[in-house]
Amino acid sequence: MVKVKWPAGTLLAPVPPALISSGSVKTPNVMTAAWTGIICTEPVLTYVSIRPSRLSHEIIEKNKAFVINVPNLPLLQAVDFCGVKSGRTVNKFEACGLKALPCDEVDAPQIAQAPLSLACKVLSVTNYGTHDMFLAEVKAVYVDDQYLNDKGALSLEKAGLLAYAHGFYYTLGRQLGKFGFSVEKPKTIRKRRAREQARKRLGK
C-alpha cells in the first residue's frame, strides 16, 4: 500500500450535513453546513463556520443564535436544496415543506421534522479567512420522542441519519459496536449479548 500526498484540503469526512436554522418562527431561514461540531462538554460548546456573504451569517450575527438540526433520510431533499439555494431569493422553509418551531432558550427556530435539534447561543465570531466561525453554547437539545425507548433513552441509530463525504450523501450503516467495546471484559460481553438476545426475542 502506498499513500499519495495531496495539498492541504477540506477532505475530513464523513461529516453531518446539518440544517442550520436562524431567524424567527414567522420569518425562518435555513442553510446546510457540514462544518460544525462539538468543541467542549462542560460547558457544551459547538460551532458553525459560514461565509460572510451568506444570509444566514447576517441573521445569526444579528440575533446571536442558531439551531443545529441533525437530518435523517426523509430530509435528504431539503438538505441538498438548502445547500444550493439562497434565502435571499427563496423561502427555503416553504419550498421544502419544513415546519418552524420555537426554542425557549434562543431567538431562532428549530425544524420540526429533524430528529435532533441543538439550540445554540452565540458567544463569539472569529474570522479565519474564507469563513467566520460562530462559537456557541448549546442551551438545549430537542429530541423527536419517536427515537426514545421505553426507558426514555435515546435510540438515535433508528433515525437513519445522514452523512456527507466528498460531494455525496450517505445514510449511516449497521452498528459495529459501542463506545469502549475494545476493552470490555468477557463477563460484561456475555451479559450484554444476553440482554440483546432477550430484546430480540421480545421484538424490541
N, C-alpha and C positions, 0 to 999 in steps of 0.2 A: 504493500500500500504506500502510495506517495501522496502527500498533501501539497497542493499547489497554493502558493501565496498570492493573494489578491490585494489591491489597495484597500485602505480602510473604508468601510461602508456600513450601511444600516441593515445588515443581514442577521440580526438577532431574531430567531424565530423558533417556535411559533409564538405569537402574541395574541391577546384578545382584541378583536375589532370592536371596541366598546363604543356605545352610543352615548355621547356627551350632551346632555340636555342643559339648557340655560334659559333665562328669561323668566316668564311667569306662566301660570296656567292659562291665562287669557291670550298671551302672545308668546307661545313657546318656540324655542329654536333647538335644533339638534344637529350634530355633526358626528362623523365617525372618526375615531382616533385610535390607532394602535399603540401610540407612545404614551402609555400610562402604566402605573404600577404602585406597589406599596413600598414605602421608604422606612417606616418605623412602626412599632407595635404599641408603644406607650410614650406619648400619645399616638393614636393611629393616624399616621401621615401618609398622604398619597400625592400624586402629581398628574398633570396632563400637559403635554407640550403642543403649542398651537402657533401657527404663523400669525404675525401681527395683522396681516391683511384680511384674515377671516372675520366674518360677522360674529362668530362665537367668541373670539378674542375680545372684541369690543364689548359684548354683553357681559361676559364674565369679569372683565376688568372693572366694569361699572358696578355690577351687583355683588362682586366678591363671593360668588357662589356658583356651583355647578353640580351635576349629578352624573356619576358614572353608572350607566346601565349596562349590565352584562347580558349580551344577547344569546339567544338559542336559535335552533334551526328555523322555527316559524318567522323569525325576524331577519332572515338572511337577505331577502329582497330589500328591506328597509336599510339594513347595514350598508349594502352596496350603494343604493340610491343616495343616502345621506353622506356618503363619502365622495360623491362626484358632483352633486348639485349644491348650489349656494342658497342660503337662506335669504339672500338679498333679492333673489328672483323668484323663489317658490317657497310656499309654506310646506315644509317637509313633513310636519306632523299630519297635515291634511292629506298630502299626496300619498303618504304611506299608511294612512289609517291608524295612526298612533294616537293613544289617549294620554293626555297630560293629567297627572295627579299632583296635588301639593305635597310639599315636605314641610313638616312643622318646624324643622330646625334651621333651614336655609331658604334664601329667596331664589329658588329655582325649582322647576317641576321635574318629577320623575316620570318614567314611561310605564304605564300600567301593564303592558304586555311583557316587560322584561322580568325574568325570573328573579333577578337580584339588582337592587339599586342602592348605590352608596351616595348619601347626601354629604356634600363637601363644602366647607367654608374656606375661602382663600386666605392664606397667611402672607404670601409674598409673590411677586412676579419678578423673574430674573431672565434677562436676555442672554441667550447662548448662541448668537449668530442668526441662523435662518428661523429659529423658533424661540418663543418665550415659554419658560416653564412656570406653570402656576402651582406653587406648593400649597397644599391644603390639608386641613384636618377633617377626617371623616367624623361627622357628628351623629350619624345614624345609618343603619342598614335596613332596607325594606326587602322582605322576602315573600315571594308568592307562596301561600300556605299549601299549595298542592305538592310542594317539594319538602314538606315537613313530615317525618314519620310519626308513628303513634306515640312516640316518646317526646315529640317536639324537636327532635334533632334534624339538622339539615341534610337532605339527600340530594344534593345538587347534581350528582352524577346522572340523575334521571332526567335532567333538563335538556340534554342534547346541546350542550354549549358549543359555541363556535370558536375556531382558531384561525389565524391568518398567517400565512407563510409565503413570502416571496411572490406576492401578487395573486395568491389563490386562497380560497376559503375551504375550511375543513370542519367536520364535527369531531368531537373527542371520541376516541375509540374505547375498547374494552378496558376494564380496570385491571391493573397489573399488580397492585399491592397497596398497602397503606404506609403512611409515614412511620419509619422505624422498623419495617419488616425484616430488613437485612440483619438485625441484631436480636431478633426475637428468640426467646428460649423455647426449646421443643415443647415444654409443657404448655406455654402460652399459645403456641401454634395449634396444638391439639384442641385446646379449649375454643379458640376462635373458629376453627374448622367445624367443630361440633355445633356451635351456635349458627354458623352459616347453613349447615345441613338442616338444622331444625327449622330455620326460617324458610328454606326451600320447600320442606315438607308441608309447612303451613300456608305456603303460597304467598309469603310476604316479600 
